[in-house]
Amino acid sequence: MPFKFFSLPHLRLLNSSFMKTSSASSSRKKDLFTRVFPHKLKYQSSSSSKKLGLSILMTAGQSQLHYSSRASRNVSEGRSAKSLIEDEAELSDWVSELKSDSFKKSRLYSDSDDGHDDRRGCKSYDLKRKRKGDSDGYNKGLFDRDSGGKGRSGGEFGNRRDNVFKNGRFGGESERRSDRFSRDLNRGKGNRESFDSLRKGRKPYDNGLVSKRGGKSAALNPPRTSPDGSESYLSETRFDQCAVSPLSLKAIKDAGYEKMTVVQEATLPVILKGKDVLAKARTGTGKTVAFLLPSIEVVVKSPPVSRDQKRPPILVLVICPTRELASQASMEANKLIKYHPSIGVQVVIGGTRIGLEQKKLQARPCQILVATPGRLKDHIENTAGFATRLMGVKVLVLDEADHLLDMGFRKDIEKIIAAVPKQRQTLLFSATVPPEVRQICHVALKRDHEYINTVREGSEETHTQVQQSHLVAPLDKHFSVLYTLLKDHVADDVDYKVLVFCTTAMVTKLVADLLGELKLNVREIHSRKPQSYRTRVSDEFRKSKGLILVTSDVSARGVDYPDVTLVIQVGLPADKAQYIHRLGRTGRKGKEGQGILLLAPWEQFFLSTIKDLPISKGNLPLVDPDTKKKVDFFPFSF
Ligand SMILES: Nc1ncnc2c1ncn2[C@@H]1O[C@H](COP(=O)(O)OP(=O)(O)OP(=O)(O)O)[C@@H](O)[C@H]1O
């Protein structure tokens, strides 16, 4: 991965912070830099005479941009790809070396158990491993987008993929189908059967919410609107009005849920009938319960498993793209099965000991299994009897379906689909369903599946109660802008709870360290952290207020942290969907929130991809002299 070198104030902070104890001369530092990045200096136009800096806040997009222009200028692709990979390893060592000067207590990358323990020997420098969807985070490059599967595949290959789908083999059929859908959508004929049978007398509305079945569209009940015009995430329908078992209802009551959310109301009757469903609903509106509850009903209705059955079937398989999300879904499932003592939920995720999972799978009931793709594949390949148990799957759920069907995960997902029976029910849920996902969902869904879109046509995919703005600042000002934004927010709101998204594990780590040095209450999560640490920090952040979580995209999707007051995205999100999911960590369950996207001038092109979202141009905060002094405190020059 490429780097760009120029002098940045925040790097003065970074490096002096790392090098506080070092009295090495600038030429020695430069030597070190030259040794570690020999070829980089070649691309640096006369920069040896200038101050050198590593653009830590440079996003993956910027890196790619920079890399491609550089590559086209000088370097044969093969050679540069190789050396870039090596760079990452070298950089890791280099930063660790620096780190040990001032941060002796902890290592820069505590990734020793951050991956498949069954892939022992996979160390942080094992960067030549081909990149793929990385829910399990074991194969992250330090500067790879830490997204759980996007990264390069979402970038370079993503375009290729788009072309394949537009022009390639699938093109013809897909376009015909989407044409048909849009025609149907315009016709807007309703043939909806849903809670109308349960709530007699209520008519479907022609309101832009659509359910499509067999090429027909139907209106759904509208969400209620609050006085300020924002849509309520709750419907008018109570859980006890629908056909779920009394024991599930009891658990729902204990969980504090009374009325269904809009997506639950729209999908439950259809799923309970056994249909395949692709559902789209805004972030934080209860999609997890929407797919878990009817899945549990399938288990309830299945014949009980005898105790001596050697390989009891897994009946429901839920796939989530990240470990945090899988753990969260399994916790939600455990809440819902509270009064079903014979039903067991288990979770299999990377970064934990596979042997332990194997023992648990053997010893305890597991009709519902929640998994990340990588670890699930490991079990399919390595756990005795596991493949046989998967042949019992009746319901397959892909949470964050668009992400799982994206290039980064697709191969794993195809293998998993091949390992479960063809005769099953499949449920795909996400807050974003880009057109290309509509075109490829037949990989998982039956032809006559229903597409249930609870986002009103013409309305945004984000929440109106979340105030969105973007700031454009030169890259060398990003850190001071970020720090000022955080400081102001902390001063304004005693109950502050902030997520700062960075594009790579490395940047996440460094930003968290720097903010910590500046005495902000900060935690960090990224794929280079051990799973035990990730789980601990995630739990802490879920329960806390007065905390800032600096994170890579491992927290972008699905993670349900209540009452997040502000989401700051530093640098380009991978795409519009990623922007929406990151932003969706605030404004959950109808609460208010704020989102800020911080871009460098040359990243502004991204704004055109989100132009249909209500994002306004914000004013850069004034960086007060005190902040400037703090950020510039450490003189730094290579
Ligand atoms: N019927 C309900 N009433 C009240 N709260 C609910 C209900 N159903 C779910 N919730 C709560 O709403 C919150 C958000 O749910 P969930 O995490 O499933 O959202 P989501 O739509 O999957 O979000 P994302 O798109 O970010 O993954 C959770 O705290 C969940 O417990």
The ligand as an SDF file (V2000), in Angstrom:
LIG
                    3D

 31 33  0  0  0  0  0  0  0  0999 V2000
  -40.0100   -4.0030   18.5080 N   0  0  0  0  0  0  0  0  0  0  0  0
  -39.0340   -3.3500   19.0920 C   0  0  0  0  0  0  0  0  0  0  0  0
  -39.3080   -2.3880   19.9830 N   0  0  0  0  0  0  0  0  0  0  0  0
  -38.3140   -1.6980   20.5810 C   0  0  0  0  0  0  0  0  0  0  0  0
  -37.0000   -1.9110   20.3560 N   0  0  0  0  0  0  0  0  0  0  0  0
  -36.6780   -2.8600   19.4740 C   0  0  0  0  0  0  0  0  0  0  0  0
  -37.6530   -3.6400   18.8030 C   0  0  0  0  0  0  0  0  0  0  0  0
  -37.0280   -4.5120   17.9920 N   0  0  0  0  0  0  0  0  0  0  0  0
  -35.7120   -4.2970   18.1330 C   0  0  0  0  0  0  0  0  0  0  0  0
  -35.4890   -3.3190   19.0290 N   0  0  0  0  0  0  0  0  0  0  0  0
  -34.1950   -2.7660   19.4530 C   0  0  0  0  0  0  0  0  0  0  0  0
  -33.7830   -1.8470   18.4280 O   0  0  0  0  0  0  0  0  0  0  0  0
  -32.3650   -1.7320   18.4080 C   0  0  0  0  0  0  0  0  0  0  0  0
  -31.8700   -1.8080   16.9820 C   0  0  0  0  0  0  0  0  0  0  0  0
  -32.1110   -3.0900   16.4700 O   0  0  0  0  0  0  0  0  0  0  0  0
  -31.1260   -3.7960   15.4380 P   0  0  0  0  0  0  0  0  0  0  0  0
  -29.7480   -3.7570   15.9470 O   0  0  0  0  0  0  0  0  0  0  0  0
  -31.7280   -5.0920   15.1120 O   0  0  0  0  0  0  0  0  0  0  0  0
  -31.2500   -2.7810   14.2270 O   0  0  0  0  0  0  0  0  0  0  0  0
  -30.8900   -3.0230   12.7080 P   0  0  0  0  0  0  0  0  0  0  0  0
  -32.0550   -2.5690   11.9290 O   0  0  0  0  0  0  0  0  0  0  0  0
  -30.4060   -4.4030   12.4990 O   0  0  0  0  0  0  0  0  0  0  0  0
  -29.7040   -1.9830   12.5350 O   0  0  0  0  0  0  0  0  0  0  0  0
  -28.4420   -2.0340   11.5170 P   0  0  0  0  0  0  0  0  0  0  0  0
  -28.9740   -1.7520   10.1560 O   0  0  0  0  0  0  0  0  0  0  0  0
  -27.5590   -0.9840   12.0240 O   0  0  0  0  0  0  0  0  0  0  0  0
  -27.8910   -3.4130   11.6200 O   0  0  0  0  0  0  0  0  0  0  0  0
  -31.8480   -2.8550   19.2730 C   0  0  0  0  0  0  0  0  0  0  0  0
  -31.4210   -2.2940   20.4980 O   0  0  0  0  0  0  0  0  0  0  0  0
  -33.0510   -3.7450   19.5050 C   0  0  0  0  0  0  0  0  0  0  0  0
  -32.9860   -4.3820   20.7540 O   0  0  0  0  0  0  0  0  0  0  0  0
  1  2  1  0
  2  3  1  0
  2  7  2  0
  3  4  2  0
  4  5  1  0
  5  6  2  0
  6  7  1  0
  6 10  1  0
  7  8  1  0
  8  9  2  0
  9 10  1  0
 10 11  1  0
 11 12  1  0
 11 30  1  0
 12 13  1  0
 13 14  1  0
 13 28  1  0
 14 15  1  0
 15 16  1  0
 16 17  2  0
 16 18  1  0
 16 19  1  0
 19 20  1  0
 20 21  2  0
 20 22  1  0
 20 23  1  0
 23 24  1  0
 24 25  2  0
 24 26  1  0
 24 27  1  0
 28 29  1  0
 28 30  1  0
 30 31  1  0
M  END
$$$$
